[in-house]
Structures are given as structure tokens and as C-alpha cells.
Amino acid sequence: MEDLDTAQWYVLQVMSGQENRVQKSLLYACQQNEAEGIENGIIEIVIPTERIEERRSSGRGGKGGKVVRDRKLYPGYVLMKVRLYDEQDQLIPDTWALIKETQGVIGFIGGDQPVPLSDEEVEAMRNQNQDENQPAKPPVDFTVGQSVIIRDNSGAFDNIEASVVSIDRVQQLLKVAVNMFGSMTIVELGFGQVDRP
């Protein structure tokens, strides 16, 4: 390690679905220790997420609407900036135990010899988080052959059922086949312009 007394970023594997609980438990334990004057070594805990837009199903006679929620980019993993090693390059037992004994924690990537992330890797992961002012992304879970309903409020194809022909995940575009007057027409639409039937 370059500078042994500085914290580094590590990837902590946790039980899937327990990311928030682990984060809260560790932060609470840190606050308790700090109140008692005990040094934790934990600097920051991050759960990389992105904002996505989903369409709520209409249910019984109701009207479906759009819902924005945060989706975890790496389910089952948490980024943690922590001082794990002392000046002699040995694991700090109290910090190690605090983390490993937290309910929901499986362990560090690298096992008993955790491997730190480079600053570039951390920046790349953190930059995937979207700014709250940016519009939410629609979820990317379309498959070729899937039936969709076009929700292009300003177009002639609004509320028409179509079949997905191709998917461009980079540009977030779909090509769909629409049956118009007995003839198939290919239409290109953004992910946010279609919905499941």
C-alpha cells in the first residue's frame, strides 16, 4: 500500500436485498463507537444506484401511472471507504470485526486479504449514479418478440400493440413491428415510449 494510514475503497459483499440494512447498521455502530471515543476506521459507505422510471400497472379499473424509484446497480454489493490496515500492513482487528460481524455481511471481495479499488474504479462506479435533476431512465428489460403497447401520446401509433424486433440498449431504442391495415410497419421508439400490455 502507498500510504498505510489512509482509508481506501473496498467492495463488501452482502446478502442481496440487505444493502440498505447493512449500511444503516454499520453507520449506527460507527455513531455508537464515536460517542464512546472509539475509532472505527469507516469513512463512507455507498450503495450505487440509478433512478429509473417504471409504469405502474393499472389494476382494477384504475389508471396506471409512472413511478420513479432507485435501482441498485450492483445488488449484493456495497462500496466502503475504510482504514482496514495499520502502519505494519496488518488488518485492524476491531474494524475488521465490526464489519464482518454485521448481520447481512458475507465478506470483502478478496476474502481475508481484501483488495482495494483504484480511484478510477471508484469514480467510474460513483459516476453511474444519476443526478437527481436528470430525468429517470426507463428500465431496460425488453426482449425480442415481446409484445408492447406504444405510448406515443402525440403520434398515430398511440395505444397500438406491437412486437419488439430489435433492441439498441446503448441508444435506448426499440424497433417494433406494428400491424397497420394488414401490413407490418417497423417503427423506432425510445424505451420510455412503450409499455407492457
GULUM-133794 format. One line per field, with one value per atom (N, C-alpha, C, O): x, y, z; atom name. Coordinates in Angstrom, 1 decimal, padded with zeros to 4 digits. Each point is the difference from the previous one (the first is absolute). Example, Ala and Ser with C-alpha at 12.3 -4.5 7.8 and 13.67 -1.06 7.14 Angstrom:
BEGIN
east <- [013.2 -000.9 000.9 001.0 -001.4 000.9 -000.8 000.5] .
north <- [-005.7 001.2 001.2 000.0 001.1 001.1 001.1 001.1] .
up <- [007.8 000.0 000.0 000.7 -001.4 000.0 000.8 000.1] .
name <- [N CA C O N CA C O] .
This chain:
BEGIN
east <- [000.8 -000.8 000.9 001.1 -001.6 000.8 000.0 001.1 -002.2 -000.1 -000.8 -001.2 001.8 -000.7 -001.0 -000.9 001.0 -000.9 -001.2 -000.7 000.5 -001.1 -001.0 000.3 -001.6 -001.0 000.0 000.3 -000.8 -000.1 -001.4 -000.7 000.3 -001.3 000.0 001.0 -001.9 -000.1 -001.5 -000.9 000.8 -001.4 -000.3 000.7 -001.9 -000.5 -001.2 -000.9 001.0 -001.1 -001.0 000.4 -001.6 -001.1 -001.1 000.0 -000.9 -001.1 -000.9 -000.3 -000.1 -000.8 -001.3 -000.7 000.4 -001.1 000.2 -000.8 002.1 000.3 001.0 000.5 -000.3 001.0 -000.3 000.8 -002.1 -000.4 000.1 000.5 -000.9 000.1 001.4 000.3 000.6 001.4 000.6 000.7 -001.0 000.5 -000.5 000.8 -002.1 -000.5 000.6 000.3 -000.2 000.6 001.4 000.4 000.4 001.4 000.1 000.8 -001.6 000.0 -000.4 000.6 -001.6 -000.5 001.2 000.2 000.4 001.1 001.1 000.7 -000.4 001.1 -000.4 000.8 -002.1 -000.4 000.1 000.4 -000.8 000.1 001.5 000.3 000.6 001.4 000.6 000.7 -001.1 000.5 -000.4 000.7 -002.0 -000.5 000.8 000.1 000.5 000.8 001.5 000.8 -000.5 001.4 000.8 001.2 -001.9 000.7 000.1 -000.9 002.1 000.3 -000.5 000.4 -001.2 -000.5 000.8 000.3 000.2 000.7 -000.9 000.5 -001.8 -001.0 -000.2 -000.4 000.6 -000.1 -001.3 -000.7 000.4 -001.2 -000.5 000.8 -002.1 -000.7 -000.9 -000.9 001.0 -000.8 -000.6 000.6 -001.9 -000.7 -000.3 -000.9 001.6 -000.2 -001.4 -000.4 -000.3 -001.4 -000.2 000.8 -001.8 -000.4 -001.5 -000.8 000.3 -001.4 -000.6 000.4 -001.5 -000.7 -001.5 -000.5 -000.1 -001.4 -000.8 000.4 -001.4 -000.8 -001.4 -000.5 -000.2 -001.5 -000.7 000.2 -001.0 -000.8 -001.2 -000.6 000.4 -001.1 -001.3 -000.2 -000.8 -001.2 -001.0 -000.8 001.0 -000.9 -001.4 -000.4 -000.5 -001.4 -000.6 -000.2 000.0 -000.7 000.8 -000.4 001.5 000.8 000.9 000.1 000.5 000.9 001.4 000.4 000.4 001.4 000.8 -000.4 001.4 000.8 001.5 000.4 000.4 001.4 000.5 -000.4 001.4 000.5 001.6 000.5 000.1 001.5 000.5 -000.5 001.5 000.6 001.5 000.5 000.2 001.4 000.2 -000.6 001.5 000.3 001.5 000.9 -000.6 001.4 000.8 -000.5 001.6 000.8 000.8 000.2 000.2 000.7 -000.7 000.5 -001.6 -000.7 000.9 000.7 -000.7 000.9 001.3 000.9 -000.6 001.3 -000.2 -000.9 001.9 000.0 001.5 000.9 -000.8 001.4 000.3 -000.9 002.1 000.3 001.4 001.0 -000.9 001.3 000.3 -000.7 001.8 000.3 001.6 000.7 -000.3 001.4 000.0 -000.4 000.8 000.1 001.3 000.1 001.0 001.3 000.7 -000.2 001.1 000.8 001.3 000.2 000.7 001.3 000.9 000.8 -001.0 000.7 -000.6 000.3 -001.3 -000.7 -000.8 -000.2 -000.2 -000.8 -001.5 -000.3 -000.6 -001.4 -000.3 000.5 -001.3 -000.3 -001.2 -001.1 001.3 -000.9 -001.4 -001.0 001.0 -001.3 -000.9 -001.2 001.9 -000.8 -000.4 -001.2 002.1 -000.4 -001.2 -000.9 001.0 -001.1 -001.3 -001.1 001.1 -001.2 -000.7 -001.2 002.0 -000.6 -000.5 -001.1 002.0 -000.3 -001.1 -000.7 000.5 -001.1 -001.3 -001.0 000.9 -001.2 -001.0 000.4 -001.6 -001.0 -000.2 -000.2 000.3 -000.2 001.3 000.0 001.1 001.3 000.5 000.1 000.3 000.7 001.5 000.6 -000.1 001.5 000.5 -000.8 002.0 000.6 000.4 000.3 -000.3 000.6 001.5 000.6 -000.1 001.4 000.1 001.1 -002.2 000.0 000.7 -000.3 001.2 000.7 001.1 000.6 -000.3 000.9 -000.7 000.2 -001.1 -000.8 000.9 001.0 -001.5 000.7 -000.6 -001.2 002.0 -000.6 -000.3 000.7 -001.7 -000.3 000.9 000.4 -000.1 000.7 -000.9 -001.2 001.8 -000.9 -000.8 -001.1 001.7 -000.7 -001.3 -001.0 001.2 -001.1 -001.1 -001.2 001.5 -001.0 -000.7 -001.2 002.0 -000.7 -000.9 -001.1 001.5 -000.9 -001.3 -001.1 001.2 -001.2 -000.9 -001.2 001.8 -000.7 -000.6 -001.1 001.7 -000.5 -001.2 -000.7 000.4 -001.2 -001.2 -001.1 001.3 -001.1 -000.5 000.8 -002.1 -000.6 -000.2 -000.4 000.5 -000.3 -001.6 -000.7 000.3 -001.5 -000.7 -001.2 001.9 -000.7 -000.2 -000.7 001.4 -000.1 -001.3 -000.4 -000.2 -001.2 000.4 001.1 -002.0 000.3 000.0 -000.8 001.6 000.1 -001.1 -000.4 -000.2 -001.0 000.8 001.2 -001.8 000.7 000.3 -000.7 001.8 000.5 -000.3 000.9 -002.1 -000.3 -000.9 -000.9 001.2 -000.7 000.6 001.3 -002.0 000.5 -000.6 -001.1 001.9 -000.5 -001.2 000.0 -001.1 -001.2 -001.0 -001.2 001.6 -000.9 -001.1 000.3 -001.5 -001.1 000.1 000.2 -000.4 000.0 -001.1 -000.6 000.2 -001.0 000.7 000.7 -000.9 000.6 -000.7 -001.2 002.0 -000.6 000.6 000.5 -000.6 000.4 -001.2 -000.7 000.5 -001.2 -000.2 -001.2 002.2 -000.1 -000.1 -000.2 000.4 000.0 -001.2 -000.9 000.9 -001.1 000.0 -001.0 002.1 000.1 -000.3 000.2 -000.7 -000.4 -001.0 -001.0 001.4 -000.9 -000.1 -000.9 001.8 000.1 000.9 001.1 -001.5 000.9 001.0 -000.3 001.5 001.1 000.9 -000.2 001.1 000.9 001.4 000.4 000.5 001.4 000.7 000.0 000.7 000.8 001.5 000.7 -000.3 001.5 000.1 -000.9 002.0 000.2 001.4 001.0 -000.9 001.3 000.1 -000.5 001.2 000.1 000.8 -000.2 001.2 000.8 -000.8 000.1 -000.8 -000.8 -001.4 -000.7 000.4 -001.3 -001.1 -001.0 001.1 -001.0 -000.5 000.8 -002.0 -000.6 -000.5 -000.5 000.6 -000.7 -001.2 000.3 -001.5 -001.1 -000.8 000.0 -000.7 -000.8 -001.5 -000.5 -000.1 -001.4 -000.8 000.4 -001.5 -000.9 -001.0 -000.9 001.1 -000.9 -000.7 000.7 -002.0 -000.8 000.5 000.0 000.3 000.5 001.4 000.4 000.4 001.4 000.8 -000.3 001.5 000.9 000.9 000.6 -000.6 000.9 000.9 -000.3 001.6 001.0 000.1 000.1 -000.2 000.1 001.1 000.2 000.6 001.1 -000.5 -000.5 000.6 -000.5 001.0 000.8 -000.9 000.8 -000.6 -001.2 002.1 -000.5 -001.2 -000.9 000.9 -001.1 -001.3 -001.0 001.0 -001.2 -000.8 -001.0 001.4 -000.8 -000.2 000.6 -001.6 -000.4 -000.4 -000.3 000.3 -000.5 -001.5 -000.6 000.0 -001.4 -000.6 -001.2] .
north <- [-001.2 001.2 001.2 000.0 001.1 001.2 000.7 000.3 000.1 000.7 -000.8 -000.1 -000.5 -001.0 000.6 -000.7 002.0 000.5 000.8 000.7 -000.9 000.6 -001.1 -001.2 001.6 -000.9 -000.3 000.8 -002.0 -000.4 -000.5 -000.4 000.3 -000.5 -001.5 -000.6 -000.2 -001.4 -000.3 000.8 -002.0 -000.5 -001.1 -001.0 001.3 -000.9 -000.8 000.6 -001.9 -000.8 -000.2 -000.4 000.6 -000.1 -000.9 -000.3 -000.2 -000.7 000.9 001.1 -001.7 000.8 000.5 -000.8 002.1 000.5 000.6 000.6 -000.8 000.5 001.2 000.4 000.1 001.1 001.2 000.5 000.0 001.1 -000.3 000.8 -002.0 -000.4 -000.1 000.5 -001.0 -000.1 001.4 000.3 000.6 001.4 000.7 000.6 -000.8 000.7 -000.6 000.7 -002.0 -000.7 000.5 000.3 -000.3 000.5 001.4 000.4 000.5 001.4 000.2 000.8 -001.6 000.1 -000.4 000.6 -001.8 -000.5 001.1 000.2 000.4 001.1 001.1 000.5 000.0 001.1 -000.4 000.8 -002.1 -000.4 000.0 000.4 -000.9 -000.1 001.4 000.3 000.6 001.4 000.6 000.8 -001.0 000.6 -000.5 000.7 -001.9 -000.6 000.3 -000.5 001.2 000.4 -001.1 000.0 -001.0 -001.1 000.3 000.4 -000.5 000.2 -001.2 -001.1 001.4 -001.1 -000.3 -001.2 002.2 -000.2 000.1 000.1 -000.1 000.1 001.4 000.8 -000.4 001.4 000.2 001.0 -001.9 000.2 -001.4 -000.9 000.8 -001.2 000.5 000.8 -001.4 000.4 -001.2 -001.1 001.2 -001.0 000.7 000.8 -001.2 000.7 -000.4 -001.1 002.2 -000.2 000.9 000.9 -001.2 000.9 000.2 -000.9 002.0 000.3 -000.5 000.2 -001.0 -000.5 000.3 000.2 -000.2 000.3 -001.3 -000.6 000.3 -001.2 000.4 001.0 -001.8 000.3 -000.9 -001.2 001.8 -000.8 -000.6 000.6 -001.9 -000.7 000.6 000.5 -000.5 000.7 -000.7 000.6 -001.9 -000.7 000.0 000.1 -000.1 -000.1 001.4 000.8 -000.6 001.3 001.2 001.1 -001.2 001.2 000.3 -000.7 001.9 000.4 -000.2 000.5 -001.1 -000.2 001.3 000.9 -000.7 001.2 -000.3 -001.2 002.2 -000.2 000.2 000.9 -001.8 000.1 000.0 -000.7 001.7 000.0 -000.6 000.3 -001.2 -000.6 -000.2 000.1 -000.4 -000.3 -001.5 -000.8 000.5 -001.4 -000.2 000.8 -001.8 -000.3 -000.5 -000.9 001.6 -000.4 -001.3 -000.8 000.5 -001.2 -000.7 000.0 -000.7 -000.7 -001.0 -000.8 000.9 -000.9 000.6 -000.7 001.9 000.6 001.4 000.8 -000.4 001.4 000.5 -000.8 002.0 000.6 000.6 000.7 -000.9 000.5 000.6 -000.6 001.9 000.6 -000.2 000.5 -001.2 -000.4 -000.1 -000.4 000.6 -000.3 -001.4 -000.3 -000.7 -001.4 -000.4 -001.0 001.7 -000.4 001.0 001.2 -001.7 000.9 000.4 -000.4 001.0 000.4 -001.2 000.1 -001.2 -001.2 -000.9 -001.1 001.7 -000.7 -001.2 -001.0 001.1 -001.1 000.5 001.1 -002.1 000.4 000.5 -000.6 001.6 000.6 -000.9 000.1 -000.8 -001.0 000.6 -000.6 001.7 000.6 000.4 -000.2 000.8 000.5 -001.3 000.0 -000.9 -001.3 -000.7 -000.4 000.3 -000.7 000.8 -000.6 001.9 000.8 -000.2 -000.2 000.1 -000.2 -001.4 -000.2 -000.8 -001.4 -000.5 -000.9 001.4 -000.5 000.7 -000.3 001.3 000.6 -000.9 -000.7 000.6 -000.9 000.4 001.1 -002.1 000.2 000.0 000.0 000.2 000.1 -001.4 -000.9 000.7 -001.3 000.1 -000.9 002.0 000.2 001.0 000.5 -000.3 000.9 -000.7 -001.2 001.9 -000.6 -000.1 000.9 -002.1 -000.3 -000.8 -000.4 000.1 -000.9 000.6 001.2 -001.9 000.4 001.0 000.6 -000.4 001.0 001.0 -000.1 000.9 000.9 000.8 000.5 -000.4 000.7 001.4 000.1 000.9 001.4 000.3 -000.5 001.4 000.4 001.2 000.7 -000.5 001.2 001.2 -000.2 001.3 001.3 000.0 000.5 -000.9 000.0 -000.9 000.3 -001.5 -000.9 000.5 -000.1 000.8 000.6 001.1 000.1 000.8 001.1 -000.6 000.6 -001.6 -000.6 -000.5 000.2 -000.9 -000.5 001.2 -000.1 001.1 001.1 000.8 000.6 -000.4 000.8 -000.6 000.6 -001.9 -000.6 000.4 -000.1 000.7 000.6 001.2 000.8 -000.7 001.1 001.2 -000.2 001.4 001.2 000.0 -000.4 000.9 000.0 000.9 -000.2 001.1 000.9 -000.6 000.5 -001.6 -000.7 -000.8 -000.5 000.4 -000.9 -001.5 -000.4 -000.3 -001.4 -000.8 000.3 -001.3 -001.0 -001.0 -000.4 000.1 -001.1 -001.3 -000.1 -001.0 -001.2 -000.7 000.2 -000.9 -000.7 -001.5 -000.7 000.3 -001.4 -000.5 -000.8 001.2 -000.4 -001.2 -000.2 -000.7 -001.1 000.0 000.5 -001.0 -000.1 -000.9 -001.1 001.5 -000.8 000.3 -000.4 001.2 000.4 001.0 000.9 -001.0 000.9 001.2 -000.1 001.3 001.2 000.9 -000.2 001.2 001.0 001.3 000.5 000.1 001.3 001.1 000.1 000.7 001.1 001.3 000.9 -000.7 001.2 001.0 000.0 000.8 000.8 000.9 000.4 000.0 001.0 -000.7 000.7 -002.0 -000.7 -000.8 -000.2 -000.3 -000.8 -001.4 -000.7 000.3 -001.3 -000.2 -001.0 002.1 000.0 -001.2 -000.1 -000.6 -001.2 -001.1 -000.8 000.7 -001.1 -001.1 000.3 -001.6 -001.1 -000.2 000.0 -000.3 -000.3 -001.1 -000.4 -000.1 -001.1 000.5 000.6 -000.8 000.5 -000.8 -001.2 001.9 -000.6 000.0 -000.9 002.1 000.1 001.0 000.9 -001.0 000.8 000.7 -000.7 002.0 000.7 000.5 001.1 -001.8 000.4 001.2 000.8 -000.5 001.2 001.2 001.0 -001.0 001.2 000.0 001.0 -002.1 -000.2 000.1 000.8 -001.5 000.0 -001.4 -001.0 000.9 -001.3 000.2 001.1 -002.2 -000.1 -000.9 -001.2 001.6 -000.8 -000.2 000.9 -002.0 -000.3 000.3 -000.5 001.4 000.3 -000.4 000.2 -000.9 -000.4 001.1 000.3 000.4 001.1 -000.4 -000.2 000.1 -000.3 -001.3 000.0 -001.0 -001.3 000.0 -001.0 002.0 000.1 000.3 000.8 -001.5 000.2 001.2 000.1 000.8 001.2 000.1 -000.3 000.5 000.1 001.5 000.9 -000.8 001.4 000.0 -001.0 002.0 000.2 000.9 001.1 -001.6 000.7 000.0 -001.0 001.9 000.0 -000.9 -000.3 -000.2 -000.9 000.5 -000.7 002.1 000.6 000.2 000.4 -000.8 000.2 -001.3 000.0 -001.0 -001.3 -000.5 000.4 -001.3 -000.6 -001.4 -000.4 -000.4 -001.4 000.0 000.8 -001.7 -000.1 -000.5 -000.1] .
up <- [000.0 000.0 000.0 000.6 -001.2 -000.1 001.3 000.5 000.0 001.3 000.9 -000.1 001.1 000.8 001.0 000.4 -000.1 001.0 -000.7 000.7 -002.0 -000.6 -000.4 -000.2 000.2 -000.3 -001.5 -000.8 000.4 -001.4 -000.2 000.9 -002.2 -000.3 -000.3 -000.6 001.2 -000.2 -000.4 000.2 -000.7 -000.3 001.0 000.2 000.5 001.0 -000.6 -000.5 000.6 -000.5 001.1 001.1 -001.4 001.0 -000.5 -001.2 002.0 -000.5 -000.9 000.4 -001.5 -000.9 000.6 000.7 -000.8 000.6 001.4 000.6 -000.1 001.3 000.0 001.0 -002.2 -000.2 001.0 000.7 -000.8 000.9 001.5 000.8 -000.5 001.4 000.5 001.1 -001.9 000.4 000.1 001.0 -001.9 000.0 001.3 000.7 -000.4 001.2 001.3 000.9 -000.9 001.2 000.3 001.1 -002.2 000.1 000.4 000.9 -001.5 000.4 001.5 000.7 -000.3 001.4 000.9 001.1 -001.4 000.9 000.0 001.1 -002.2 000.0 000.9 000.7 -000.8 000.9 001.5 000.8 -000.5 001.4 000.4 001.1 -001.9 000.3 000.2 000.9 -001.8 000.1 001.3 000.6 -000.2 001.2 001.2 001.0 -001.1 001.1 -000.2 000.8 -001.9 -000.2 -000.7 000.1 -000.7 -000.7 -001.5 -000.6 000.1 -001.5 -000.8 000.3 -001.3 -000.9 -001.2 -000.3 -000.3 -001.3 -001.2 -001.1 001.4 -001.2 -000.3 000.9 -002.1 -000.5 -000.7 000.3 -001.2 -000.9 -000.5 -000.2 000.1 -000.5 -001.1 000.2 -001.4 -001.2 -000.6 -000.2 -000.1 -000.8 -001.4 -000.1 -000.9 -001.3 -000.6 000.0 -000.3 -000.6 -001.2 -000.3 -000.4 -001.1 000.1 000.5 -001.0 000.1 -001.3 -001.1 001.2 -001.1 000.1 001.1 -002.3 000.0 -000.4 -001.0 001.8 -000.3 -000.2 000.6 -001.3 -000.2 001.0 000.0 000.8 001.0 -000.7 -000.9 001.1 -000.6 000.4 001.1 -002.0 000.2 001.0 000.7 -000.5 000.9 -000.3 -001.2 002.1 -000.2 -000.3 000.9 -002.2 -000.4 000.3 -000.4 001.1 000.3 -001.2 -001.0 001.0 -001.0 000.4 001.1 -001.9 000.4 -000.2 -000.8 001.6 -000.1 000.0 000.3 -000.5 000.1 001.4 000.7 -000.3 001.3 -000.1 -000.8 001.5 -000.1 001.3 001.1 -001.3 001.2 -000.2 -001.2 002.2 -000.1 -000.1 000.7 -001.6 -000.3 000.3 -000.4 001.2 000.3 -001.2 -000.7 000.4 -001.1 000.2 -000.9 002.2 000.3 001.2 001.1 -001.4 001.1 000.7 -000.6 001.9 000.8 000.3 000.6 -001.0 000.3 000.5 -000.4 001.2 000.6 -000.1 000.3 -000.7 000.0 001.4 000.6 -000.1 001.3 000.0 -000.4 000.9 000.2 001.4 000.9 -000.6 001.4 000.1 -000.9 002.2 000.3 000.6 001.1 -002.0 000.5 000.5 000.7 -001.1 000.3 000.8 -000.1 001.1 000.8 -000.7 -001.1 001.9 -000.6 -000.4 -000.9 001.5 -000.3 -001.0 -000.3 -000.4 -001.1 000.6 -000.8 002.0 000.6 000.1 000.2 -000.3 000.1 001.4 001.0 -000.9 001.3 000.6 -000.6 001.7 000.4 000.4 -000.4 001.0 000.5 -001.3 000.0 -000.9 -001.2 -000.8 -000.5 000.3 -000.7 000.7 -000.7 002.0 000.8 -000.2 -000.2 000.4 -000.1 -001.4 000.0 -001.0 -001.4 -000.2 -000.3 000.6 -000.2 000.8 -000.4 001.6 000.9 -000.2 000.7 -001.6 -000.3 -000.7 -001.0 001.4 -000.6 -001.5 -000.3 -000.5 -001.5 -000.7 -001.3 002.0 -000.7 -000.3 000.9 -002.2 -000.3 000.1 000.5 -001.0 000.1 -001.1 -000.8 000.8 -000.9 -001.3 000.0 -001.1 -001.2 000.2 000.3 -000.4 000.3 001.3 000.4 000.2 001.2 001.2 000.4 000.2 001.2 -000.3 000.9 -002.2 -000.5 -001.0 -001.2 001.7 -000.9 -000.9 000.3 -001.5 -001.1 -000.2 -000.2 000.4 -000.2 -001.4 -000.9 000.7 -001.4 -000.3 000.9 -002.2 -000.4 000.0 000.0 000.1 -000.1 -001.3 000.1 -001.2 -001.2 000.0 -000.5 001.1 000.1 000.9 -000.4 001.5 000.8 -000.7 000.1 -000.8 -000.7 -001.1 -000.1 -000.6 -001.0 000.6 -000.6 001.7 000.7 000.5 -000.1 000.7 000.6 -001.1 000.2 -001.3 -001.1 -000.7 -000.7 001.0 -000.6 000.8 -000.5 001.7 000.7 -000.8 -000.5 000.4 -000.8 000.9 001.2 -001.8 000.7 000.2 -000.9 002.0 000.3 -001.0 -000.2 -000.5 -000.9 -001.4 -000.8 000.6 -001.3 000.0 001.0 -002.2 -000.1 000.3 -000.4 001.0 000.3 -001.2 -001.0 001.0 -001.2 000.1 001.1 -002.2 000.0 000.2 -000.4 001.0 000.2 -001.3 -001.0 000.9 -001.2 000.2 000.4 -000.7 000.2 -001.1 000.2 -001.4 -001.2 -000.6 000.1 -000.8 -000.8 -001.4 -000.2 -000.7 -001.4 000.0 000.6 -001.3 -000.1 001.1 -000.1 001.1 001.0 -000.5 -000.9 001.4 -000.4 000.9 001.2 -001.8 000.7 -000.5 -001.1 001.8 -000.4 -000.1 000.9 -002.1 -000.2 000.8 -000.1 000.8 000.8 -000.5 000.7 -002.0 -000.7 -000.1 -001.0 002.0 000.1 -001.1 -000.3 -000.4 -001.1 -001.4 -001.0 001.0 -001.3 -000.4 000.8 -002.0 -000.6 000.6 -000.1 000.8 000.5 001.4 000.6 000.1 001.4 000.3 -000.7 001.7 000.5 -001.0 000.1 -001.0 -001.0 000.6 000.4 -000.6 000.5 -001.1 -001.2 001.6 -001.0 000.6 001.1 -002.0 000.4 -000.1 -001.1 002.1 -000.1 -001.0 000.1 -001.0 -001.1 000.4 -000.2 000.7 000.4 001.1 000.2 000.6 001.2 -000.1 -000.3 000.4 000.1 001.4 000.3 000.6 001.4 000.2 000.9 -001.8 000.1 -000.2 000.8 -001.9 -000.4 000.7 -000.1 000.8 000.6 -001.0 000.2 -001.3 -001.1 -000.3 000.2 -000.5 -000.5 -001.4 -000.4 -000.4 -001.3 000.3 000.4 -000.7 000.2 -001.3 -000.8 000.7 -001.2 000.4 000.9 -001.7 000.2 -001.2 -001.1 001.4 -001.0 -000.3 000.8 -002.0 -000.4 -001.3 -001.0 001.0 -001.1 -000.8 -001.2 002.0 -000.6 -000.4 -000.6 000.8 -000.4 001.2 000.9 -000.8 001.1 -000.3 -001.0 002.0 -000.1 001.2 001.1 -001.4 001.0 000.5 -000.8 002.1 000.6 001.1 000.7 -000.7 001.0 001.1 -000.2 001.5 001.1 001.2 000.0 000.9 001.2 001.0 -000.1 001.0 001.0 000.8 000.4 -000.2 000.8 -000.8 000.6 -001.9 -000.8 -000.1 -000.7 001.4 -000.1 001.5 000.9 -000.9 001.3 -000.2 -001.2 002.2 -000.1 000.0 000.6 -001.4 000.0 001.3 000.2] .
name <- [N CA C O N CA C O N CA C O N CA C O N CA C O N CA C O N CA C O N CA C O N CA C O N CA C O N CA C O N CA C O N CA C O N CA C O N CA C O N CA C O N CA C O N CA C O N CA C O N CA C O N CA C O N CA C O N CA C O N CA C O N CA C O N CA C O N CA C O N CA C O N CA C O N CA C O N CA C O N CA C O N CA C O N CA C O N CA C O N CA C O N CA C O N CA C O N CA C O N CA C O N CA C O N CA C O N CA C O N CA C O N CA C O N CA C O N CA C O N CA C O N CA C O N CA C O N CA C O N CA C O N CA C O N CA C O N CA C O N CA C O N CA C O N CA C O N CA C O N CA C O N CA C O N CA C O N CA C O N CA C O N CA C O N CA C O N CA C O N CA C O N CA C O N CA C O N CA C O N CA C O N CA C O N CA C O N CA C O N CA C O N CA C O N CA C O N CA C O N CA C O N CA C O N CA C O N CA C O N CA C O N CA C O N CA C O N CA C O N CA C O N CA C O N CA C O N CA C O N CA C O N CA C O N CA C O N CA C O N CA C O N CA C O N CA C O N CA C O N CA C O N CA C O N CA C O N CA C O N CA C O N CA C O N CA C O N CA C O N CA C O N CA C O N CA C O N CA C O N CA C O N CA C O N CA C O N CA C O N CA C O N CA C O N CA C O N CA C O N CA C O N CA C O N CA C O N CA C O N CA C O N CA C O N CA C O N CA C O N CA C O N CA C O N CA C O N CA C O N CA C O N CA C O N CA C O N CA C O N CA C O N CA C O N CA C O N CA C O N CA C O N CA C O N CA C O N CA C O N CA C O N CA C O N CA C O N CA C O N CA C O N CA C O N CA C O N CA C O N CA C O N CA C O N CA C O N CA C O N CA C O N CA C O N CA C O N CA C O N CA C O N CA C O N CA C O N CA C O N CA C O N CA C O N CA C O N CA C O N CA C O N CA C O N CA C O N CA C O N CA C O N CA C O N CA C O N CA C O N CA C O N CA C O N CA C O N CA C O N CA C O N CA C O N CA C O N CA C O N CA C O N CA C O N CA C O N CA C O N CA C O N CA C O N CA C O N CA C O N CA C O N CA C O N CA C O N CA C O N CA C O N CA C O] .
